[in-house]
Amino acid sequence: MLVNTQLIINSVVTGSIYVLISIGLTMVYRVLKFANFSHAELVTFGAYAAFILNVSLGLNLFYGVVAAFILAGALGVATDRLVFKKLRNNGSDIISMMIASIGIGLVLRQTIQEIWGPNQVWYDLETRTFEVFGGAITDIQVYIIAISTTLILILHFIFTKTKLGKAMRGVSDNPQLAMASGIDTEKILLWVWFIGGGLAGIGGVFRGADTRLVPLLGWEVILSAFAVVILGGIGSFYGAILAAYILGFAENFGVSLLSDLSISTGYRPAIAFIILILVLILRPTGIMGRKGET
């Protein structure tokens, strides 16, 4: 099987979606040190928030992307204030936090399904297709790649050039020292949840625009998101970026290979799972992870 232009295009689009979802996940883990499974529902919630504006209100999907960022970010903050902050104050361990996140995810998922139903829905989009070196790409996919790249650059600027970004890095590296230095750690946590949740929401919109919307939308990609976080190095912002595109290529290459072998492409989720296991066995710290982080 040859690596053709279409495979590269599909891989970049997939990676551009995964990177937004995974960055928020790795931000929360880097600061709070637990796997937040309710992150999947922030992805789904953002997608359906955009659906309301695009389909129910007839607005351009761009406004849905903005709404998804704000509303999913706000939901992320709400889950922290209502649940995770109380657990932290009670001295709960990371296992308790993780189990709580699974419970929150179940509640949110069922709520979304009760409101919009279990059936597939689609955004109201008019797409155009362009030919690029023998491959096909839609204008929606171009927007996905462009917006994702822009957001990565903005985040890089925030993390390296602003007081907020430096405070985030300080809190994630040593919360006690950051607090002793006068950093309001709880305020920084709010920003972490808001930005991470907002990016997940945008990732959900892009996933929905590229495929379709279902209440399990976020749950379908959460394993891939965890695979990205672990492959890149748990807590590594730049590792997550690199790993998202690596996994995007691996999944699309795998699907193409499965098709060539006349094997059902329904095995696609197993590709992320296999990568996850191999990384845990061969390099637990990931591509850019630091020793001692697990």
Rosetta silent file (secondary structure, phi, psi, omega in degrees, C-alpha in Angstrom):
SEQUENCE: MLVNTQLIINSVVTGSIYVLISIGLTMVYRVLKFANFSHAELVTFGAYAAFILNVSLGLNLFYGVVAAFILAGALGVATDRLVFKKLRNNGSDIISMMIASIGIGLVLRQTIQEIWGPNQVWYDLETRTFEVFGGAITDIQVYIIAISTTLILILHFIFTKTKLGKAMRGVSDNPQLAMASGIDTEKILLWVWFIGGGLAGIGGVFRGADTRLVPLLGWEVILSAFAVVILGGIGSFYGAILAAYILGFAENFGVSLLSDLSISTGYRPAIAFIILILVLILRPTGIMGRKGET
SCORE:     score description
SCORE:     0.000 S_00000001
   1 L     0.000  129.934 -178.423    0.000    0.000    0.000 S_00000001
   2 L   -91.945  148.989  174.420    1.382    3.384   -1.030 S_00000001
   3 L   -84.444  106.568 -176.567    1.209    6.557    1.048 S_00000001
   4 L  -105.138  177.894 -177.111   -0.762    8.855   -1.258 S_00000001
   5 H   -62.098  -40.167 -178.464   -1.937   12.443   -1.067 S_00000001
   6 H   -62.841  -39.873  178.832   -5.407   11.497    0.130 S_00000001
   7 H   -63.282  -40.523  179.125   -3.959    9.517    3.044 S_00000001
   8 H   -65.656  -44.609  179.358   -1.825   12.493    4.057 S_00000001
   9 H   -60.233  -49.278  179.944   -4.793   14.886    3.862 S_00000001
  10 H   -60.398  -38.122 -179.168   -7.004   12.603    5.942 S_00000001
  11 H   -67.523  -40.913  179.387   -4.222   12.151    8.494 S_00000001
  12 H   -66.853  -39.675  177.959   -3.645   15.888    8.907 S_00000001
  13 H   -63.681  -47.361  178.791   -7.374   16.500    9.354 S_00000001
  14 H   -60.559  -45.642  178.837   -7.636   13.725   11.953 S_00000001
  15 H   -62.599  -35.620  179.823   -4.539   14.981   13.748 S_00000001
  16 H   -66.822  -30.607  176.069   -5.880   18.542   13.768 S_00000001
  17 H   -76.357  -46.998 -178.534   -9.002   17.312   15.579 S_00000001
  18 H   -61.771  -34.852 -175.705   -7.119   15.095   18.012 S_00000001
  19 H   -65.504  -38.075  179.791   -4.684   17.838   18.956 S_00000001
  20 H   -68.479  -41.820  179.742   -7.443   20.155   20.221 S_00000001
  21 H   -67.489  -40.798 -173.675   -9.112   17.412   22.238 S_00000001
  22 H   -76.017  -32.707 -179.697   -5.844   16.093   23.651 S_00000001
  23 H   -61.411  -44.566  178.149   -4.316   19.424   24.676 S_00000001
  24 H   -61.881  -39.068  179.644   -7.191   20.102   27.061 S_00000001
  25 H   -65.658  -42.723 -178.450   -6.869   16.596   28.476 S_00000001
  26 H   -73.392  -29.561  176.664   -3.123   16.912   29.025 S_00000001
  27 H   -63.059  -46.276 -179.840   -3.500   20.384   30.581 S_00000001
  28 H   -65.628  -41.613 -179.894   -5.836   19.046   33.260 S_00000001
  29 H   -64.899  -40.827 -176.566   -3.640   16.022   33.890 S_00000001
  30 H   -62.611  -33.739 -178.450   -0.486   18.108   34.172 S_00000001
  31 H   -88.637  -45.491 -172.281   -2.003   20.270   36.886 S_00000001
  32 H  -102.871  -10.599  172.417   -4.314   17.869   38.753 S_00000001
  33 L    64.537   32.644  173.481   -2.592   14.529   37.971 S_00000001
  34 L  -140.209  153.532 -179.842   -5.700   12.471   37.183 S_00000001
  35 L   -81.743  114.567 -175.248   -7.283   11.058   34.030 S_00000001
  36 L   -94.589   96.008 -178.612  -10.449   13.053   33.379 S_00000001
  37 L   -72.284  -21.492  178.123  -12.868   10.788   31.516 S_00000001
  38 L   -70.158   -7.889  175.806  -15.616   13.433   31.597 S_00000001
  39 H   -57.948  -31.157  179.364  -13.486   15.300   29.045 S_00000001
  40 H   -58.661  -39.288 -177.117  -15.268   13.164   26.423 S_00000001
  41 H   -77.182  -21.041  172.067  -18.571   14.843   27.224 S_00000001
  42 H   -67.320  -36.319  175.390  -17.045   18.317   26.888 S_00000001
  43 H   -61.158  -49.775 -178.122  -16.255   17.278   23.320 S_00000001
  44 H   -65.682  -42.957 -178.475  -19.848   16.157   22.753 S_00000001
  45 H   -61.398  -42.523  178.226  -21.371   19.153   24.508 S_00000001
  46 H   -61.619  -39.997 -179.913  -19.399   21.579   22.361 S_00000001
  47 H   -63.391  -42.381 -178.938  -20.538   19.799   19.207 S_00000001
  48 H   -76.689  -28.094  174.516  -24.213   20.011   20.176 S_00000001
  49 H   -62.549  -42.211  176.980  -23.909   23.625   21.331 S_00000001
  50 H   -67.235  -32.935  179.047  -22.737   24.473   17.826 S_00000001
  51 H   -61.297  -39.795  179.726  -25.592   22.365   16.416 S_00000001
  52 H   -60.965  -47.583 -178.229  -28.135   24.610   18.139 S_00000001
  53 H   -68.907  -39.407 -174.577  -26.691   27.752   16.599 S_00000001
  54 H   -77.508  -47.118 -174.545  -26.103   26.248   13.171 S_00000001
  55 H   -94.364  -49.472 -176.895  -29.238   24.155   12.643 S_00000001
  56 H   -71.018  -39.247 -177.534  -31.823   25.428   15.124 S_00000001
  57 L  -102.265   -8.855  175.790  -30.975   29.132   14.751 S_00000001
  58 L    73.875   22.640 -179.426  -29.622   29.016   11.199 S_00000001
  59 L   -90.505  160.140  176.577  -26.321   30.752   11.975 S_00000001
  60 L   -60.756  145.989 -176.365  -22.976   30.168   10.310 S_00000001
  61 H   -62.749  -21.974  177.978  -20.980   27.346   11.914 S_00000001
  62 H   -57.550  -41.648  178.576  -18.243   29.846   12.811 S_00000001
  63 H   -66.704  -31.559  175.818  -20.521   31.233   15.523 S_00000001
  64 H   -65.683  -36.855  177.642  -21.078   27.672   16.666 S_00000001
  65 H   -63.148  -44.518  178.761  -17.316   27.212   17.068 S_00000001
  66 H   -62.581  -45.864  179.749  -17.136   30.326   19.260 S_00000001
  67 H   -63.163  -39.000  179.882  -20.142   29.199   21.297 S_00000001
  68 H   -61.946  -41.734  179.476  -18.671   25.707   21.671 S_00000001
  69 H   -62.807  -47.928 -176.624  -15.457   27.137   23.112 S_00000001
  70 H   -67.850  -48.278 -174.320  -17.236   29.365   25.610 S_00000001
  71 H   -72.615  -41.634  177.464  -19.942   26.915   26.698 S_00000001
  72 H   -66.778  -36.996  175.669  -17.739   23.799   26.860 S_00000001
  73 H   -62.897  -42.754  178.788  -15.149   25.839   28.756 S_00000001
  74 H   -65.186  -36.946  177.631  -17.818   27.016   31.173 S_00000001
  75 H   -66.319  -38.573  176.339  -19.018   23.425   31.643 S_00000001
  76 H   -60.616  -44.313  177.459  -15.467   22.364   32.411 S_00000001
  77 H   -62.131  -42.605 -178.523  -15.217   25.073   35.066 S_00000001
  78 H   -62.266  -42.323  179.212  -18.615   24.056   36.494 S_00000001
  79 H   -64.320  -35.551  178.255  -17.594   20.406   36.880 S_00000001
  80 H   -68.404  -46.953 -176.906  -14.463   21.474   38.713 S_00000001
  81 H   -66.730  -37.168 -174.895  -16.238   23.877   41.061 S_00000001
  82 H   -84.423  -27.559 -174.486  -19.132   21.525   41.797 S_00000001
  83 H  -125.193  -63.497 -169.345  -17.242   18.230   42.074 S_00000001
  84 H   -66.166  -35.892  178.129  -13.483   18.129   41.675 S_00000001
  85 H   -63.640  -41.535  179.356  -12.684   21.100   43.906 S_00000001
  86 H   -64.338  -38.803  177.771  -14.717   19.551   46.722 S_00000001
  87 H   -65.623  -40.684  177.452  -12.894   16.258   46.251 S_00000001
  88 H   -61.743  -44.715 -178.670   -9.522   18.049   46.356 S_00000001
  89 H   -65.423  -26.671  178.519  -10.501   19.858   49.527 S_00000001
  90 L   -87.046    0.881  178.052  -11.527   16.536   51.074 S_00000001
  91 L    77.520   23.595 -179.225   -8.135   15.052   50.277 S_00000001
  92 L   -65.565  145.510  179.661   -9.448   12.541   47.712 S_00000001
  93 L   -83.987  176.539 -174.198   -6.834   10.538   45.821 S_00000001
  94 H   -68.005  -28.509  177.923   -6.456   10.393   42.043 S_00000001
  95 H   -65.338  -43.235  178.525   -8.440    7.139   41.794 S_00000001
  96 H   -62.783  -40.137  179.193  -11.432    8.799   43.446 S_00000001
  97 H   -64.299  -42.592 -178.885  -11.104   11.780   41.113 S_00000001
  98 H   -64.732  -44.509  179.494  -10.956    9.503   38.064 S_00000001
  99 H   -63.076  -39.935  177.244  -14.015    7.493   39.158 S_00000001
 100 H   -61.453  -38.425  179.824  -15.884   10.741   39.800 S_00000001
 101 H   -66.165  -35.206  176.118  -15.023   11.893   36.283 S_00000001
 102 H   -64.268  -42.242  178.037  -16.499    8.674   34.860 S_00000001
 103 H   -63.246  -43.655  177.850  -19.697    9.319   36.817 S_00000001
 104 H   -60.630  -42.640  179.678  -19.897   12.915   35.616 S_00000001
 105 H   -60.646  -42.498  179.186  -19.385   11.716   32.056 S_00000001
 106 H   -61.984  -43.572  179.783  -22.239    9.218   32.316 S_00000001
 107 H   -62.750  -47.115 -178.772  -24.613   11.870   33.646 S_00000001
 108 H   -64.770  -40.615 -178.506  -23.693   14.363   30.926 S_00000001
 109 H   -63.865  -45.256 -179.815  -23.879   11.727   28.179 S_00000001
 110 H   -67.841  -35.047  177.698  -27.340   10.560   29.197 S_00000001
 111 H   -64.082  -44.823  178.417  -28.532   14.158   29.540 S_00000001
 112 H   -61.386  -41.557 -179.475  -27.348   14.969   26.026 S_00000001
 113 H   -67.321  -35.918  177.979  -29.065   11.864   24.678 S_00000001
 114 H   -66.125  -35.254 -177.237  -32.327   12.745   26.455 S_00000001
 115 H   -77.657  -48.271 -173.792  -32.299   16.226   24.917 S_00000001
 116 H  -104.326   -8.171  179.451  -31.230   15.445   21.341 S_00000001
 117 L    84.866  166.560 -175.794  -32.034   11.749   21.077 S_00000001
 118 L   -84.529   -9.233 -173.499  -29.782    8.835   20.135 S_00000001
 119 L   -78.358  158.934  177.272  -29.974    9.279   16.368 S_00000001
 120 L   -71.532  142.447  173.241  -27.304   10.774   14.143 S_00000001
 121 E  -134.378  164.591 -177.196  -27.647   14.420   13.135 S_00000001
 122 L  -134.515  154.398  173.293  -25.579   16.644   10.883 S_00000001
 123 L   -71.599  157.419  177.347  -24.657   20.302   10.653 S_00000001
 124 L   -89.747   91.670 -174.412  -26.255   22.405    7.941 S_00000001
 125 L  -127.167  141.976  170.244  -23.208   22.850    5.738 S_00000001
 126 L  -109.313  112.678 -174.120  -22.593   23.495    2.078 S_00000001
 127 L  -107.905  148.095  173.426  -19.211   22.053    1.253 S_00000001
 128 L  -117.015  147.286 -178.784  -16.968   22.418   -1.747 S_00000001
 129 E  -113.917  135.494  179.817  -14.283   19.925   -2.683 S_00000001
 130 E  -118.575  149.945  176.593  -10.877   20.853   -4.065 S_00000001
 131 E   -97.465  129.625  179.776   -8.263   18.698   -5.724 S_00000001
 132 E  -130.302  106.249  178.174   -4.762   18.871   -4.246 S_00000001
 133 L    50.602   42.144  176.960   -2.016   16.835   -5.958 S_00000001
 134 L    89.692   -6.089  177.555   -4.467   14.082   -6.790 S_00000001
 135 E  -107.252  163.990 -179.054   -6.213   14.100   -3.427 S_00000001
 136 E  -113.195  136.880  176.903   -9.552   15.626   -2.424 S_00000001
 137 E  -141.005  137.442  179.599  -10.099   18.060    0.447 S_00000001
 138 E   -89.722  163.004  178.049  -13.254   19.956    1.404 S_00000001
 139 H   -64.840  -31.993  176.961  -13.386   23.586    2.482 S_00000001
 140 H   -62.748  -41.675  178.725  -14.525   22.415    5.940 S_00000001
 141 H   -66.734  -34.607  175.334  -11.376   20.330    6.265 S_00000001
 142 H   -62.687  -44.397  178.311   -9.266   23.314    5.217 S_00000001
 143 H   -62.890  -39.536  179.380  -10.906   25.367    7.983 S_00000001
 144 H   -59.328  -48.141 -179.153  -10.287   22.550   10.486 S_00000001
 145 H   -65.109  -44.883 -176.356   -6.566   22.488    9.685 S_00000001
 146 H   -66.378  -46.171 -177.963   -6.221   26.279    9.589 S_00000001
 147 H   -68.073  -40.785  178.453   -8.132   26.989   12.819 S_00000001
 148 H   -61.497  -45.094  178.322   -6.409   24.172   14.683 S_00000001
 149 H   -61.677  -42.323  179.326   -2.977   25.454   13.610 S_00000001
 150 H   -62.487  -43.263 -179.970   -3.896   28.995   14.626 S_00000001
 151 H   -65.463  -36.684  176.865   -5.077   27.858   18.066 S_00000001
 152 H   -62.634  -43.119  179.342   -1.847   25.905   18.610 S_00000001
 153 H   -65.277  -39.775  177.883    0.192   29.014   17.832 S_00000001
 154 H   -63.182  -43.481  178.990   -1.969   31.108   20.166 S_00000001
 155 H   -64.053  -40.546  176.748   -1.502   28.569   22.967 S_00000001
 156 H   -58.567  -43.219  178.350    2.260   28.534   22.369 S_00000001
 157 H   -63.360  -44.125 -179.749    2.289   32.314   22.748 S_00000001
 158 H   -61.152  -46.761 -175.519    0.193   32.143   25.931 S_00000001
 159 H   -68.991  -29.415 -173.559    2.369   29.461   27.533 S_00000001
 160 H  -104.074  -22.297 -170.795    5.684   31.126   26.691 S_00000001
 161 H  -119.609  -10.897 -175.001    5.028   34.877   26.668 S_00000001
 162 L  -111.730  158.068  177.446    2.223   35.697   29.109 S_00000001
 163 H   -63.701  -37.012  179.021    1.987   35.792   32.899 S_00000001
 164 H   -61.388  -46.919 -179.505   -0.980   33.428   32.746 S_00000001
 165 H   -62.754  -42.175  179.145    0.997   30.836   30.794 S_00000001
 166 H   -67.044  -35.335  177.151    3.991   31.072   33.099 S_00000001
 167 H   -66.942  -39.992  176.731    1.704   30.756   36.106 S_00000001
 168 H   -59.247  -45.313 -179.923    0.118   27.646   34.573 S_00000001
 169 H   -64.841  -37.943  178.953    3.532   26.104   34.092 S_00000001
 170 H   -65.861  -42.847  179.966    4.507   27.001   37.635 S_00000001
 171 H   -66.219  -39.364 -178.865    1.359   25.469   39.131 S_00000001
 172 H   -69.915  -35.190 -178.318    1.759   22.290   37.077 S_00000001
 173 H   -76.934  -41.967 -177.338    5.442   21.852   38.017 S_00000001
 174 L  -156.313   88.691 -176.342    5.154   22.618   41.734 S_00000001
 175 H   -57.828  -39.940 -178.281    1.753   23.739   43.108 S_00000001
 176 H   -65.461  -44.996  178.907    3.067   24.324   46.646 S_00000001
 177 H   -65.556  -38.671  178.263    5.956   26.494   45.467 S_00000001
 178 H   -61.955  -42.492  178.642    3.636   28.378   43.112 S_00000001
 179 H   -65.143  -40.728  178.613    1.259   29.105   45.988 S_00000001
 180 H   -66.340  -24.624  179.678    4.156   30.224   48.198 S_00000001
 181 L   -84.624    1.111  177.364    5.246   32.559   45.380 S_00000001
 182 L    95.877    7.735  178.816    1.895   34.331   45.499 S_00000001
 183 L   -80.575  129.790  177.353    0.199   32.612   42.564 S_00000001
 184 L   -77.879   93.653 -173.560   -3.537   32.140   43.039 S_00000001
 185 H   -62.594  -36.887 -179.570   -3.617   28.440   42.175 S_00000001
 186 H   -66.527  -35.931  176.554   -7.409   28.165   42.217 S_00000001
 187 H   -66.172  -40.879  178.243   -7.691   31.015   39.721 S_00000001
 188 H   -64.155  -39.222  177.794   -5.133   29.307   37.484 S_00000001
 189 H   -60.974  -38.078  177.631   -7.114   26.063   37.731 S_00000001
 190 H   -60.403  -42.769  178.552  -10.203   27.883   36.487 S_00000001
 191 H   -65.443  -39.431  178.582   -8.273   29.009   33.422 S_00000001
 192 H   -60.771  -47.280  179.719   -6.944   25.492   32.859 S_00000001
 193 H   -65.492  -40.319 -177.497  -10.456   24.039   32.944 S_00000001
 194 H   -67.516  -48.926 -179.067  -11.892   26.808   30.784 S_00000001
 195 H   -67.116  -44.309  179.681   -9.224   26.658   28.073 S_00000001
 196 H   -62.877  -44.083  177.836   -9.037   22.867   28.134 S_00000001
 197 H   -66.763  -39.120  178.893  -12.807   22.476   27.997 S_00000001
 198 H   -62.972  -43.301  177.733  -13.125   25.114   25.305 S_00000001
 199 H   -63.891  -39.084  176.335  -10.583   23.399   23.073 S_00000001
 200 H   -60.835  -41.122  178.374  -12.399   20.091   23.592 S_00000001
 201 H   -61.238  -43.803  177.465  -15.631   21.778   22.518 S_00000001
 202 H   -65.084  -40.873  176.214  -14.059   23.068   19.316 S_00000001
 203 H   -58.280  -37.251  177.452  -12.591   19.620   18.694 S_00000001
 204 H   -65.557  -40.540  177.381  -16.100   18.228   19.030 S_00000001
 205 H   -61.510  -45.925 -178.620  -17.464   20.672   16.445 S_00000001
 206 H   -65.017  -39.743  178.020  -14.722   19.726   14.006 S_00000001
 207 H   -63.995  -42.826  178.837  -15.269   16.022   14.590 S_00000001
 208 H   -65.007  -39.289 -179.950  -18.998   16.469   14.045 S_00000001
 209 H   -68.975  -32.144 -178.095  -18.464   18.531   10.899 S_00000001
 210 H   -83.454  -23.231 -179.762  -16.066   15.947    9.484 S_00000001
 211 L  -127.237  -96.493  177.567  -18.299   12.964   10.361 S_00000001
 212 L  -162.300  171.386 -179.444  -21.660   13.273   12.187 S_00000001
 213 E  -105.721  129.842  171.566  -23.109   14.058   15.616 S_00000001
 214 L  -143.460  156.883  179.622  -24.166   11.364   18.089 S_00000001
 215 L   -59.716  -20.564  179.053  -24.306   11.423   21.909 S_00000001
 216 L   -93.554   13.087 -176.229  -21.290    9.064   21.932 S_00000001
 217 H   -53.562  -51.019 -178.383  -19.209   11.440   19.805 S_00000001
 218 H   -68.477  -38.792 -179.061  -16.770   12.299   22.593 S_00000001
 219 H   -65.132  -30.223  179.934  -16.624    8.766   23.944 S_00000001
 220 H   -67.376  -26.324 -176.563  -15.654    7.504   20.471 S_00000001
 221 H  -108.376   -4.507 -173.503  -12.498    9.643   20.471 S_00000001
 222 H   -67.143  -35.027  177.592  -11.517    9.653   24.152 S_00000001
 223 H   -63.507  -42.579  177.270   -9.370    6.515   23.838 S_00000001
 224 H   -62.946  -38.268  179.125   -7.504    8.116   20.938 S_00000001
 225 H   -64.221  -42.800  176.771   -7.090   11.285   23.017 S_00000001
 226 H   -64.854  -37.525  177.613   -5.585    9.302   25.900 S_00000001
 227 H   -61.802  -39.852  177.580   -3.320    7.510   23.424 S_00000001
 228 H   -63.285  -46.652 -178.272   -2.125   10.928   22.201 S_00000001
 229 H   -60.552  -43.898 -178.204   -1.471   12.148   25.752 S_00000001
 230 H   -73.234  -41.664  178.063    0.519    9.021   26.655 S_00000001
 231 H   -62.368  -42.546 -178.788    2.375    8.840   23.332 S_00000001
 232 H   -73.284  -23.301 -174.885    3.364   12.493   23.529 S_00000001
 233 L   112.431  113.927 -173.571    4.376   12.275   27.181 S_00000001
 234 L   -56.100  123.171  179.006    1.865   12.799   29.968 S_00000001
 235 L    90.101   -1.423 -177.513    1.578   16.507   30.676 S_00000001
 236 L   -94.529  116.375  179.144    3.621   17.582   27.633 S_00000001
 237 H   -63.464  -49.687 -177.546    1.950   20.271   25.518 S_00000001
 238 H   -73.187  -31.558  175.232    4.353   19.917   22.578 S_00000001
 239 H   -63.803  -39.465  179.126    4.397   16.144   22.908 S_00000001
 240 H   -64.343  -37.711  178.846    0.605   16.088   22.567 S_00000001
 241 H   -63.083  -49.928 -179.457    0.823   18.146   19.368 S_00000001
 242 H   -63.014  -45.206 -177.168    3.350   15.800   17.789 S_00000001
 243 H   -65.569  -33.201 -179.728    1.570   12.658   18.986 S_00000001
 244 H   -60.732  -42.209 -179.055   -1.828   13.838   17.671 S_00000001
 245 H   -77.093  -31.706  174.764   -0.533   13.941   14.114 S_00000001
 246 H   -62.826  -46.525 -179.946    1.392   10.694   14.514 S_00000001
 247 H   -66.948  -37.310  177.385   -1.782    8.948   15.689 S_00000001
 248 H   -59.220  -42.941  177.997   -3.813   10.621   12.936 S_00000001
 249 H   -68.397  -43.809 -178.279   -1.462    9.167   10.357 S_00000001
 250 H   -60.265  -42.182 -179.358   -1.357    5.757   12.089 S_00000001
 251 H   -65.950  -46.415 -177.952   -5.152    5.486   12.168 S_00000001
 252 H   -70.241  -36.474  174.469   -5.657    6.474    8.536 S_00000001
 253 H   -63.227  -42.826 -179.997   -2.785    4.277    7.381 S_00000001
 254 H   -63.226  -42.556  179.185   -4.284    1.426    9.411 S_00000001
 255 H   -63.134  -42.265  178.798   -7.761    1.933    7.921 S_00000001
 256 H   -63.626  -39.774  179.065   -6.307    1.936    4.410 S_00000001
 257 H   -66.517  -41.245  177.974   -4.367   -1.230    5.193 S_00000001
 258 H   -60.817  -40.807  178.984   -7.479   -2.907    6.620 S_00000001
 259 H   -64.248  -41.498  179.242   -9.383   -2.046    3.435 S_00000001
 260 H   -63.555  -31.282 -178.709   -6.612   -3.479    1.282 S_00000001
 261 L   -91.265    5.152 -179.129   -6.762   -6.694    3.318 S_00000001
 262 L    59.724   36.927  176.815  -10.587   -6.796    3.061 S_00000001
 263 L  -107.276  142.695 -177.434  -10.882   -6.456    6.843 S_00000001
 264 L   -57.389  133.737  176.877  -13.649   -4.367    8.398 S_00000001
 265 H   -74.425   -1.020  175.008  -12.620   -0.777    9.145 S_00000001
 266 H   -64.504  -12.780  177.564  -14.664   -1.125   12.322 S_00000001
 267 H   -82.211    3.042 -177.436  -11.384   -2.205   13.902 S_00000001
 268 H   -53.463  -44.260  179.549  -10.087    1.372   13.617 S_00000001
 269 H   -58.606  -24.920 -179.410  -10.453    2.110   17.381 S_00000001
 270 H   -67.951  -23.317 -179.437   -8.165   -0.845   18.074 S_00000001
 271 H   -63.251  -46.412  178.376   -5.304    1.005   16.385 S_00000001
 272 H   -63.460  -38.347 -179.467   -5.215    3.644   19.130 S_00000001
 273 H   -65.274  -41.661  178.483   -5.513    0.913   21.751 S_00000001
 274 H   -63.809  -43.955  178.096   -2.557   -1.015   20.272 S_00000001
 275 H   -61.659  -41.096  179.345   -0.439    2.145   20.165 S_00000001
 276 H   -58.657  -46.960 -178.963   -1.419    2.882   23.759 S_00000001
 277 H   -65.725  -44.095 -178.443   -0.263   -0.552   24.931 S_00000001
 278 H   -62.480  -41.671  179.616    2.998   -0.445   22.960 S_00000001
 279 H   -65.126  -42.720  179.794    3.936    2.964   24.328 S_00000001
 280 H   -62.319  -32.799 -179.760    3.193    1.884   27.904 S_00000001
 281 H   -80.448  -47.464 -171.116    5.425   -1.157   27.421 S_00000001
 282 H   -88.569  -36.625 -178.306    8.283    0.328   25.410 S_00000001
 283 L  -148.521   81.018 -176.139    8.415    3.966   26.518 S_00000001
 284 L   -58.275  -26.798 -179.275    6.094    4.761   29.452 S_00000001
 285 L   -82.181   -8.523  179.278    7.221    8.409   29.552 S_00000001
 286 L    79.617 -175.527 -175.983    6.209    8.964   25.925 S_00000001
 287 L   -63.945  -46.562 -175.425    8.008   10.934   23.217 S_00000001
 288 L  -123.354   20.865  179.291    8.575   14.108   25.242 S_00000001
 289 L   -74.983  157.776  179.040    7.629   12.973   28.737 S_00000001
 290 L  -100.090  145.248  178.785    9.849   13.578   31.734 S_00000001
 291 L   -59.909  139.294 -179.991   11.162   10.794   33.926 S_00000001
 292 L    97.012  -10.730  177.356    9.096   10.252   37.021 S_00000001
 293 L   -95.846  124.632  178.230    5.820   11.203   35.340 S_00000001
 294 L  -137.175    0.000    0.000    3.330    8.359   35.110 S_00000001
